[in-house]
Amino acid sequence: MDFLMSGLAACGACLFTNPLEVVKTRMQLQGELQAPGTYQRHYRNVFHAFITIGKVDGLAALQKGLAPALLYQFLMNGIRLGTYGLADAGGYLHTAEGTLSRPRSAAAGALAGVMGAYLGSPIYMVKTHLQAQATSEIAVGHQYKHQIFPPQSWKVALVAAMVSGIAVVLAMTPFDVVSTRLYNQPTDAQGKGLMYRGVLDALLQTARTEGIVGMYKGIGASYFRLGPHTILSLFFWDRLRTVYYTYTK
């Protein structure tokens, strides 16, 4: 569970931070091995880079490399945080007296970090290549011509659905937990719930008593249930739209 929760949490954050990764990659490649003042600066600062990329490459370009970025975050953080969590749960980070050992904790953290970085490195390379891709007008660095999926491929819809499934599960699981508990709580003779007064009360009680982990109980099962549903729904919707527009033109 530590691996899954760590990986999903990192993927959720990646959906919001990936545009910054695109900007960072472009700015770091700009003027590569060229003396200052001898090259054209397409990106003057972070905000200018956002505007330039969105204007020239399109807003979708700010999410370039999202698929490998999600996979990288899931693997790296899932392995890193999950391995450390397992070491902590197994008691390897504590001394015989039960106190936390700083040397053991540091060693476990370093080992988990190395494992995550090593396994995620090839995916990070692909992500960098895709995020550097730009139109010739604002291109920086070497331009690889990777194309994960051909235009209009059904695989594009499939990947988009998988990503949206992660976002939906992260946003909806706390409410799903509360819904399940409200439906399952005992009631009095008048049918009034004995444990929760309503949605807000159930959210507050769960958060206070069980913490953030309690709000995400069953998140793995939720994704494996909601993920396929979202994937198939969006996939069939995309296919039906393609067929419709093909035969109505």
N, C-alpha and C positions, 0 to 999 in steps of 0.2 A: 504493500500500500504506500510506503514511503516513496518508492520509485515513481509510482503512478501519480501521486499527489504533487510531488516536486516537479515532475515533468509537465503536468497540466497547468500548474501555476505559472511556470516559466513561459509556456505557450500563450497563456492569457496575456501576460505582460508584453510578449513579443508582438502581438497584434497592434499595440499602441506605440512601441518603441522602434519598430522596423523602419519607419520613415527616417528616423534619426540615424539609423545604421546606413541607409542609402546616402544621406548627406555626408556622414562621416567618411564613408568609403571614397566618395567623389573628391572631397576636400583633401584627403590624405594622398590621393593619386595625382592631384593637380600640381604641375611643376616638378614632376619626378625627375631627379638628377639634372635639374636646370637651375642656373643661378637666379636669384631673385631679380625681377625686373626684365628678364629675357623671354618671358612667356606671357601669353594672354591669360588673365585671371577670369575664368568664367564664373567662379563662385567667390565673392568677396567676404562673406561671413555666413553663419548658419541660416539666418533669415533670408538673405539674398539667395542662398542655395535652394531653399525650399521654394521660393517664388520662381526661380529660374527653371528648376526641374519641372515644376507643375505647369509652367507656361509653355516650355519647349517640348518636353517629353510627354506631357499629360499627367494628370493627377494620379493615374494608375501606376506611373513610374515610381512614385514614392513608396510603393509596396513591392518593388522589384525584389526578387529573391526571397519572397515570403515563405514559399514551400520549404526550401532547404533551411531557412532560418528557424522555422518551427521545429523541423526535425532535429536540427542542431541543439536548440534549446531543450527539447524533450530529452535527448540523449545525454547532453552534457550535465544539465542540472538534475535530471532524474538520477543519473549515476552518481554525481557528486554529493547531492544532498541525501539521496537514498542510502548510499554506502555509509555515510557518516551517521545517519539515523540508525542503521542496523548495528553499527559499532557501539553506539550509545545504548541502544536497547539491550545489546548483549553484555553490557557491563565492562567492555574492554577499555573504556575511557576513565574508569575509576580505580582507585587503589584498593588494597585489601580492607582499609578502614572505611571505604565508601565515599571518600572525597574525590572530587574531580581532579584528574592528573593533567596539568597543562602540557607537559611534553607528549603524553599519549594523545591528547586532543589535537595538538598541533600536527603530530605525525599522521593521525587519521585524516585530518582535513587536507593535508598536503597530498597524501596518497589518493584520496578520493578525487581531488582536483586534477591530479596528473592523469588518472584513468579517464575522467570525463573529457579532458582536453585532447588526449591522444585519440580516443574513439571518435570525437567530434571534428577533428581537424580536416579530414577530407571533405566533409559536408560544408565546413566553413569556407573552404577554398571555392567550392561551387557557388556558394552564396555571394562571395566577393566578386567572382566573375560576372554573375548576373546583375549585381547591383551597380557595377561599373559600366554596364552597357548603356550607351546614350546615343542620340543622334549626333552626326558629325559636327554640328554647330556648337555643342557644348561637351563633346567627348574629352575625357582625360584618361591617361594611362593606356595600357594595351587593351584593345577591344576584342574580347573573345566572342565568337558567334554562336554561343550555346543557345539551343532552343529546346526546352524540355518537352513541349508538346507542339505539334503542328497547329496552324490556325484552325479554328472551329472544331477542334478535337473534343470528343466527349470526355476525355481525361481532364480537361480544364474544369469542366463542371464538377467532375468527381472530386478533384482536389479542393475546389472552392467549397463544396459541400462539407468535406471533412474538416476544413478550417472553421467554417461557420458552426459546425457541431460542437467544437471545443468552446467557442465563444458562448453559445447558447447554454451549454452545461454549466460553465463557470458562473453565468449570470442567474440561472434559474434553479440550481440545486438547492440553495437555502429555502426558497419558496416551495420547492417540491418536498423537502423534509418537513416543513411546517404543515403543508397540505396533508401529507400522510398522517402526521400526528393528530391534527385536528379531526380528521375523519375517524381515526382509531381510538380517540379518547373515550373514557366511560362517560355516561350521561345520567342525570337524575330522572325522576319520574316525568318531568316536563320536557325532557329531551335536551336540557341545557348541559353544556360541557362542564365537567368537574375539574379539569386540569388547566384549561386555557380559556380566556375570555374572548379571544379573537386572534386574527393573524398577527397583529403587532405584539400582543402579549406573548404569543407563542415564540415569535422571533426573539424578543427580549429575554424570556426565560431560558431559551436554548443557548443564547449567546452568553448569558451570565453564568449558567451552570456548566456548560460543556465547552465553551470557548468557540473559536473559529472552526476548529476541527469538527465539532458537533454540527455546525451549520452545513458541512460538506460530507456528511455521512452518506455512504452509498454512491459517491460521485463516479466511481469506476463502473458500477452497474448502470448508472444513469447514462454515461457516455455510450456504453455498448448497447444500450437500448435506444437512446435518442440519436446517437451517431448514425447507425444504419438507416433509421427513419428519415433523418434530415438528408443524408446522402442520396437515398433512393428518391425522395420527394423532389429535390432539386435536379437530380439527374434526369428523371422522367419529364419534369417540367421543361428542361432545356431541350431534350430530344423532341418533345411534342411541338415546341415552338419552332424548332428547326424544320420539322416535317411540314408544319402548317405554312411557314413562309416560303418553303421550297415549292409547294404545289399551288400556292395562291398568287404567285408573281406572274 
